[in-house]
Amino acid sequence: MTALDLSSPVAVVGAGTMGQGIAQVALAAGHPVQLFDTVPGRAREAAEAIGARLDRLVAKARMTGADRDSALARLHAVESLPDLADCGLVVEAVLERLDVKQELFRALEDIVGEDCLLATNTSSLSVTAIGGALRNPGRFVGLHFFNPAPLLPLVEVVSGFATDVTSATRAYELARVWGKTPVACADTPGFIVNRIARPFYAEAFAVYESQAAEPVTIDAILRECGGFRMGAFELTDLIGQDVNESVTHSVWQAFFQDVRFTPSLAQRRLVESGRLGRKTGRGWYDHAEDAERPEPHTAEPVPAPAYVVVEGDLGPASDLLALIREAGIPVREDEEDHGTRLVLPSGGQLALADGQTSVEFRDVVYFDLALDYRRATRLALSASQDTSPQTLTEAIGLFQALGKDVSVIGDAPGMIVARTVARIIDLAHDAVAKGVATKEDIDTAMRLGVNYPLGPFEWSRRLGRNWAYALLDDLHLRDPSGRYAPSLALYRHAYASDKREGTSS
């Protein structure tokens, strides 16, 4: 038996937003559902809320009235844990406290049958630790849904240290039968999504803390250049600053305060001030109805350079050459290969972000990585106080001639999109090397769980095997705290590529 028969009741313990969502998913799949909460009356209120959501689906022609009536007939609010005795699956979505969850499952173990699958929806606690309180932890598994559960397809199926393979397989198949996209992962802090997504927030906050750019500009670059659906600041305002910081802090602590997961002091101050985002009316942004949304930095129009000289193939930015030619700007090729860069008429250079700083060189302007240089509507440039104004002007004019808005930020090594993507790729390689999940499941999780435009390994294949390692290695030389030190897994990945191509390390 690899799934759960539709006649078998599913219990959901915890009648908050997530519990209601999981109950609705089970109902839609055809199961009888028992809804329980320790607060008297809350399960009944939750059942009524689910009914109201089903009514809205009928009104929008997304569900028939007959299907709604059938689902509501299978939904039961119960008053005590013993009422769950005949369930084939119990999923909890209660308070994120280890002692509370352990106490709940110890009680359930004495109530449900031996073949009942027990599951936690925890997003931050150890599945192993919760299951450790049970006599039979083999039947205990993590089923991490994403909010809102009826809409988001991803479910992380988490095997604790003592979870039986048969239990994990049952949970995986059940999520699939329910119409979800399950991914299998080991019990590690943050599982897949909350572990590998940390740099998306951390690097945006770090660029802000270094005063290289304001939140609205960083968000615009992540969206319009990097292809992310939302920027880090607006997304954390939506999630809730307290919720996002709590997950970051939990992962950091669980990894024994690994510097790669260090929380942001700027975000801590925001939480301390009570500016938690949309739910309090203010976070990184003012969410009052009459508030004006600030505009990202956008350079004023300037003339395009008369020509550019290309040295090398520009690597991941090679598509720019076609765009420059299409814009009518002559492209001259240097017969001597000095690297991968563009030389402007002033003699200044334009280079793709590589983890180095502009101030190190005589006259260099860096431009950020883009998901797709043709489709990107905004490009970011980075310059130092020593950069020639003429070089910066020519660089701005070049990208404006390609139809792009241009944001100029401070001298931030690796800029914004490039360093974020490099760190995400690194954490993904590290996770695979440590048996957390497969490459395919990690890509699926990051695309479906947080709507990334590409999975980490899709990015890695597109950018080249050595790209992320080289950028992070340069960043690590400039910030030797360990935050940017490439993982051994990423080093092996890059070195293996060099070895196959016959080059030395």
N, C-alpha and C positions, 0 to 999 in steps of 0.2 A: 504494500500500500504506500503510494508516494504522495498522495494529497489527502483531502478530507472530503468525505461524502457530503453532498449538499443537504442531506437530511440531518447531519450532525450539527447541533447548536454551537455557535461561537459566542464566547463571553468576552465583553470588553469591560475592564475595571478601570474606572476613572472617566467621568462624564464631561470633561472639559472639551475644548475645541478639538484637540487631537483625538480624544476618545470618541467623540461624536463622528469625526471623519472616518475613523477606522470602522466603526459600526456601520456607517453608510456604505462603505466599500463591501463589507461582508454581506449586507442586505442586498446590494445590487447583484452580487454573485449568486444569490438564491438561498443563503443560509438563514435559519432561525437565529436571532441575535438576542442575547441577554445582556442588558446594560445595568451595571451596578456602580454606585458611588457611596462612599462612607457618609457623606453629608445627606441627611434625610431630605427626600423630595428632589434632589438634584438629578437623579437618574430619570425621573418622570419628566422634569423640565427639559432634559436633554433629548428625550424621545419626542417631545412636542417640537423642539427646535429642528430635529431631523425631519419630522413630518412637514414642517414649514418649508424646508429646503426642497423636499421632494415635490411639494406643491408648486414651487417656482420652476422646477424642471418641467413639470407638466405644462405650465403656462407658456414656457418657451419651446414647447413641442420636442423636448429632449427625452421625455418619458411619457408613456401612455398612462391614462388614468387607471387602467386595470393593473398595470405593473406597480404603480404607486400603492394601490389598495392592497395588493398581494404583499408588497414589502412591509407595509405598516402592520399587516396582520401577523407577520413573523417577528416583529420588534416588541420586546417585553422589557419593561423596567422592573427590576427585582429589588427586594429590600434587604437581602442578606446573602452572604457568601455561600451558605449551604444550598441556595437556590441554583447554584451553578454546577451542581454535582454531575449532571448528565452531559456536560459540554465536552466536545472533542478538542477544542482549542480555547485557551484563555490568553488574551492579550492585555497587558496592563499599560495604562497611560496615566500614571499617578505622579505625585510629587517627585522631583529628581533628587531623592535622598536615598542613600544606600540602605539605611536601617529600615526605612518605610517599605521599600520594595522587598527586602529580605523577609520582613515580618509578614507581608502579604502572601508571598509565595510559600512560606512555611505553612501558613494557614490553608492555602489552596491545596497543598500536597496531601493534606488529611481529608480533603473533601472530594476531589475529582478522581476519576478512574485512572488506573495505571497507564492506559494508552493515551491519555489526554496530553496534548502538546502544550507546554507552557512557554509564553513568549513575553519579552519586554520590549517596549518601544523607546527605551532610553536612548538619548543622543549623546550623553556625556559620561555615563558611568560604565564601569567594567561589567560586561555580561558574565564573565567568569566569577567576579566577586558576588554578584547577585545570586547566581546559581549555586555558589558555594554554600549557601545556607540550606540547600535541599538534600534530602537523603538520596535522591536520584537526579543528579544534575545533568545526566545524559539526555533527558528529554527537554532540557531548557535551552532556548535559543533567543537571539535578538532578531526582532522584526522592526527595523527602523523605517517608518513611513516619513514622508516629508509633507509639510503643511502647505496648502490644504490637501489632505489625503485623498479625497475623491477625485481631485484634478491632476495632481502630480504623479507621474507614472513610476518613479523610482522607489524601490524598497531595498534597503541593505539587509541581507540575511547574514547575521553575525554568529559565528560559531565560537562559543566559549571554549576554554581549555578542556573542559570535560564534556562538551556537547557531542553526542553520538552522531556519526555520519548520517544515519537513517533519519534522525530528527532534523538535521540541517537540510537534508534532501526533501523531506516532507514539507518543511517551511518554504523552501525555494519553489517547489512545484505548486504549493498552495497560492503563493503570491502570483505566480504565472497564470494559474487558472482564474484568479481574481482579476485578470486583465492588467496586471502591473508588470513592470520590467524589473525582475530581481537581479541583484548582483551579490555574489558570495564573497565574504571577507572574514578574516580572522579578527579576534577580539583585540584590537589595538586602539590606543587613545584617538578619538575622533573618527574611528572606522575608516572609511575611504574619503567621503566628501569633506567632513569637518577637519580632517587632517590635512588633505592636500589643498584645500581652499584657503588656508591661513595666510599665505603670501599675498593673495589678492587684496586683503585688507591691510596687512602689515606693511607692504611696500608703499601703498598709497599714503598711509599715515606717516611713514618714515619720510617720504618726500615732502609732505606738509610740515612735519616737525623740523626739517632742515631748512625751511622757509624758501624752498625752491619753487613752490607754486601753491595757490589757494585751492581749497576743496572743489570749487565749481570747475576750475580749469582741469584739475586732475581727473574729475569725473568725465568731463567732455572728451579728454584724450583717451580714456579707457573705452568709452562708447564709440566715438567717431573715428578713432584710429585703430584701437585694439579689437573692435568688434564685439565687446562685451555688452550685454543687454542693459546693464546699469553700471554706474560707477560705484566705487567702494563706499563713498560717503553717503550717497543717496540710498544705497542698498542697506547700509547699517541703520540709517534713519528709519527705513521701512521695517527691518527686523526688530529694532529696538536696541539702543546702544548697550543697555544692561544685559540683554540676552546675548548679543554678539560678543561682548567682552567676557561674559561668564564662560562661554564655550572656549574662547581663546585661552583664558586663565586655566580652565580645566585641562585642556590639552597640554599646556605648558607645564603644569604641575605633574600631570601623569607621565610626562617624559623627563621627569626629574629636573625641571627648569632648564631644559635645552634652549640655548640662546636662539635657535632657529624659530622658536615659537613664542618669543618674549612678547608680552602684551604691550600695547601702546600707552604711554603716559598721557598723551593728549586725549585719548579716548577715556582713560580713567578720570581725568578732570571733568570731562563732559558728563560722565555718569555721576560723579560726586556733586555736580551742580544741579542734577535733576533734569538735565536736557537729554531726554532719552529718545528723541526722535518724534515721529508723527503722533505717537500715542500721548505725548505730553505737549505737543504743539511746537516744540523746538528741539533741535539736535544740532547737527552740523549746519542745517538750514532752518529758517523760520518757516513754519508750516501754517501760520495764521492765514485765514481766508483772504485778507487784504495785503498779505506780504508780497513784495516784489522779489522774484527769483533773480539772484545775481547772474551776471553774464560772465562766461569764461574769457580769459585774456585772448584777444584776437588782434594780431598785428594790423596796422593800417596799411592800405595798398601802397606798394612801391614797384618800380619798373623791374622787369625781368632782366637777368644778366644777358649779355650779348652772345655768350656761348658757354659751354662747360667742357672740361677735359676729363675723360674717364680713365681711371687707372684700375685695372683689374675688372672683375665681373660684378662687383657690388654684392655678391652672395645673396642672402634672402631679399635684398632690395633691388635685384637685377631688373625687375619689371619697370622700374623708374625710367630706364633708358628709353624704352618705347614711348612712355608718356611724355618725356622731354622732347623727343623728336616730333611726336604728334602735335605738341604745343608750338612747333616752329622754331625751337631753340637749337642751334647747331651743336652737335656732339662730336668732339674731336677725341680720338683715341691715342693714348700715349703708348708708343711701341715698347717702352720699358715698363715692366710690371713692378710698380712700387708698392702695391697693396690693393685694397678695395676701397676706393674713395673717388670723389669728384673734386676737381680743382676749378675754382671760380676765376673770373678775369682778374680780380684783385690779387690773385696768388694764394688766397686763403683756401682752406680745404673743407669739404663737407663729407662727413663719414657717418655710417650707421653706428648707433650706440653699441659699445663693446665692453663696457665696464670701466673704461678709463675716463679721466676728467679732461675737460677742455683746457683748463689752466696749465696742464702739463706740456702743452704744445704751443708752438709759436702763434698759430692762427687757425684754429679748428673749430668748426661748428658741428655738433652732433645732431642727427635726426633720429627719431624713435622708430621702433619696429611697428609695422602695420600688419593687420590680418590680411589685407588686400590693398595694395597701394592704388590700384585703379578705382576701387569702390570707396576707399576712405574719403571722408569729407573734411577731415582735419588732420594736420601733421604737427608734431611738436619738435621744436628746436631747442638745443641747450648750448649756452655760451657762457664764458667766464668774463670777469671784469677786464681781462686783458685782450679779449677778442676784438679785432678791428671792427669798428662800426660799419665800414664798407663791406667787409666779408659777411657780417650778419645781415645787412640789407640785401646783398645779392642772394643769400640763402633764402631769405623770406620771399623775395621776388620770384625766385625759381619755383617754389612750391605754389605760390599764388598763381603763377602762370599755368600750373597744372589744374587749377580750379579748386584748390584746397584753402580752407581757413588755416591760419598758422598761429600757433600758441608758442610763445617763447618762455621757457622756464629757466631756472637757475642751473648752475653747473652741477647737476646731479648725475653721478656715474651710473651708467646703465639706464638712465632716464626713468620712464614710468612703465610702459608696456613691456619693453625688453627685459628689464630686471624681474618684473612680475612673472612673465612667462617662463623665464629661465629658472626661477625658484620653484614654480609649479612643476616643471619638467623634472627637476632634481628630486623633489619629494616623491614624485610618482615612481621614478626609477628606484629610489630607496625603498619604497613600499613593496614593490615587486620583489626586490632582492631579499626582503625580510619575510616574504610569504604572506603578505597582507591580502593581496588579490592579484588577479591576472591583469595584464596590460589591457585586454579587451574590456574587462569589467571596470577598470579604472576610467578608461575613456568614456564608457557608457555612463558611469556614475557622475562624472563631472559635466557631461553634456546635459543629462536629464535632471540631475539634482540641483545644479546651480546655473544651468543654462549657458555654459561656456560655449563659445563658437566652435571650438575644437577641443578634443580631449588632449591631455598632455603628450601622449605618444603620437597623436596625429600632428601636433605642433612639432614634436621632435623630428619626425620624418620629413616634414616640410622644410625645417630650418637647417637640417644637416646634423649628423651624429655628434659633431664636436662643438656646435654653436653654443649650447647652454653651458657646457663645461668651461669653454674659453672665457665666456662673459663672467661667469661666477668666479673663476680663478682670478681674473683681473680685479673684480670687486673685492675679493678676499684680501688681495694685496693692499688695497686702499682702506679696508675696514677689517683688520685682523681679529675682530672679536669672535669670529667663528660663525656669525650669522650667515655669511655668504660662502663659507667653505663648501666646495662641492663634495657630495657624498662619495664614498668609495664605489658605490654602484654606478654613479654617473662617470667617475673616472674610468672604471673598467669599460663602460660602454664606449667612451671616446677613444680609449687606448686600443680597444679591439678593432675599431674602425681604422685607426692609423696603421696597425700591424697588418691588417688585410691589404691595405693599399701600399705596403712595402716601405713605409716611412718609419723613422725612429721615434722613440718616445721623447 
